[in-house]
Amino acid sequence: MILEEIREELFSLQDEKYRDFQSRLIPTIERGAIIGVRTPALRKLAKQLAKREDIDLFFCQLPHEYFEENQLHAFLISEIKDFSPCMEKITPFLPFVDNWATCDQMSPKVFRRHRQELLPYIKTWLASDKTYEVRFAVGMLMAHFLDDDFDLAYPGLICGVRSKEYYINMMIAWYFATALAKQYDAVLPFLEEKRLEPWTHNKAIQKAIESRRITPEQKEYLRGLKDPVRAEKPAQ
């Protein structure tokens, strides 16, 4: 079975010290579900597995038992060169994504050429009750719709997301900090009008102030927009 072969290969690449390090970075994953394989080795393995004719058998093995299997799944999806096959693989996988690393490192290259086709999927994911579907949607809007395809409707969509989940709100903050760096004048009113939850609002400003892409004058103005209300940190 391909899964047994993959698992055997993963354990042959195990680094126990790295496993312990990773387990501290990804608190939503139990330590026993992390093998401890470094990302470059996983990416290399994914490129090798992508050539196998029986790789669909691995895609069907959901949910996966180990974090690294999810990582491989995400990297394999990212390598798919055609939009429709990519969506056929990503749609059943996303509900099983259970951590920020797999969510954020899944970045299909094909999306760059099919942004408008991607938008309906993003809107569906934003409405999901699953943490990492929502986080992935926000990440895709940040990755693909803050430059030539930017539209004020997109930050508006994100402002409509209300969640108590830390990993959703942190991604929203990251989105707005990046948006300020790329579309400052257009996005600034969302902060001036305080359209985000207080914690997310303040975190977005904090991350923007830490950015080298924001001018000193802009940072000074943003500091004055911080919400003085002590906001409760979202649950992790």
N, C-alpha and C positions, 0 to 999 in steps of 0.2 A: 504493500500500500504506500502511496506517495506520502501520506501524512507520517507514517512511521519512518520513512527515509529522511524526511525533513526534520523531524524531531531528533533523530539520531545525529544529524549534521549540526543542529543547533547546540546540542549538549557537547559535541566535540569542540565547539567554539566558546564554551563557557569560561567566563572570568568571574570568579566568586566575589572578588573585591569590587568589581564594577557592578555586579548584581546588588551588593549592599548599598553602593552609592546611588544606583537607580531607584531602589526601593524608598529612599528618602525623598527623591525628587517627584515620585509619582505615588502619593499617599492613597489614591483610590484603588490601587492594585495591591493585593496581598503579596507579601514577600515570596511566598512559595510559588506564586504564579509567574515569577520573573526568573529566567534562566541566567541572564547576565551576558548578553552578546552585544558587542559594540556596533554602533550604527553603520560604520563603513563596511563591516563584515556582512551585516544584514542586507545592505544595498547590493553588494557584490553577489550574494547568494540569490537575491531576487532576480537579478539580471540573468543568472544561469537558469533559474527555474522558469522564467518567462518563455524559454525556448522549448520547454517540454510539451509534448502533445497532450499529456494527461493532466496538465495543471488545473483544468476545470474541476477535477476531483478534489483538489485542495480548496478551491473557492467554495465548494459546497459543504465543507466541513465546519459548519457554524453551529454553535459558538465555539471559538477556539479555546483551548485550555491555558495556553501560555501567552504572555504579553508579546514575546518575540514572534509568535505565529500571527498575531494581529498586525505587528509591524511589517512582516513579510507580505501579508495580504494588502496592506496599504501601499507598500512600495510597488508591488506587482500591478495594482490598479493604476498607479501613477505613470507606469510605463506604457499603458495601452494607447495606441496611436490613433484610434478612431473613436469619435464621440459616442455613437450609439452603443457599441460594445462596452465602452467605459461605464456608461450609465447603467447598463445591464448588470455590471459587477458591483458598482458602488451602492446602488439602491438597496439590495438585500444586506449589504455589509454594514452600512452606517448605523442601523439600530443596535448593533452589537459592539460598536466602539465604546470603550468604557474608561478612556483616559485622555488627557490633553495631548500627550506626545503623539499617539497614533493619529488623533484628530488633526493636529497641526502639521504633521509630516506627510500627510496624504495630500499631494498636490499634483493632480493630473496635468501633464503638459498640454494635452489636447484642448483643455478649457480655453487657452489663450486664443485659439482660432474659432471658438464656438461660444462666445460670450452671450450673445442674445439667446441662443438655444439653452444656455445654462440658467438664465434668469428664472424661468418658471419653476425649476427645481429648487433654486435658492429660496423662493417665496414659500414653497411647500415646507422646506426644512425649517425655515424661521417660525412656522406655526406649529412645529412638532412639540410634543411633550417630553422628548428625549434630549438630555443636556447636550450631548455631543453632536446631534444633528443641528441644533441651533448654533452651537459654537462653530461648526463647520461652515454653515451658511454665512455667518458674519465674517469668517475668515476668507471665504471666497469673494465676498463683496469688497473686502479690503485688498485682496490680491489682484482682482481683475477690473474693479470699477471705481478706481480713484484717479485715473488718468484720463485718456481720451474719451472713455465711455462714462465718465462721471455724470451723475444726474442727482439733483437735490432729493429726488424721490427715494434714493437708496439710504442715506442717513435717516430720512423720515421713517422708512420701514424699520430700521434698527431701533429707533426711539420708541416704536410701538411694542417692542419686546419687554415684558415685565417678568422678572424671575428672581428667586432668592438663591439661585445657584451661583457660587463663586466663579466657576469656570465659564459660565455664560457672561456674567457681568465684567469679568476681567477682560474677556475678548472684546466686548463692546467698548470698554475703556481704551483698549489697544487700537481698535478701529478709529475712534475719534481722535486719538493722539496722532495717528498716521494721517488721517484726513486733514487735520490742522496743518501738518507739514506739507501736504500736497495741494490742498484746496482751502487755504486759511480763510479768505474772505467769505467764501460760500458757506463754510461749516461753522464759523464763529457764532452766528446767531443761535445755533442749537445749544451752545453753552451759555450765551447771554440770557436766553429765555429759560434756562434750567429745565430742559426737556428730558433730562436723564434722572434716574434715581440719585439721591445725594451721594452715596458711596461711589457709584460709577462715575458721576460727574466729577467728583474730586480726584478720583484715580486717573481719569482721562487727562485732567489738567496736570497732575503730577507727572505722568508719563510724557506729556507734551513738553513740559518744562525741562525734563531730562534729555530731550532730543536735541541733537546738534543741528537739526534742520529747521528749528524754530529760532527766530532772531531774538536778541536780548530785549528789544522793545516789545515784541509779541509776548515773551515770557512774563515780562513785568505786568502787562495788561491781564494776562491769564491769571496771575496770582491774585489779582483783585476780584476775579470771578469765583473764587473758591466758596463753596457753601459752608457757612460757619456752623450749620447744624451737625451735631455729632451723629453720623450715620452708622448704623449697625453693619458690620462686615457680613457679606453673604456666607452661607454655609458651604464648607468644602466637602 
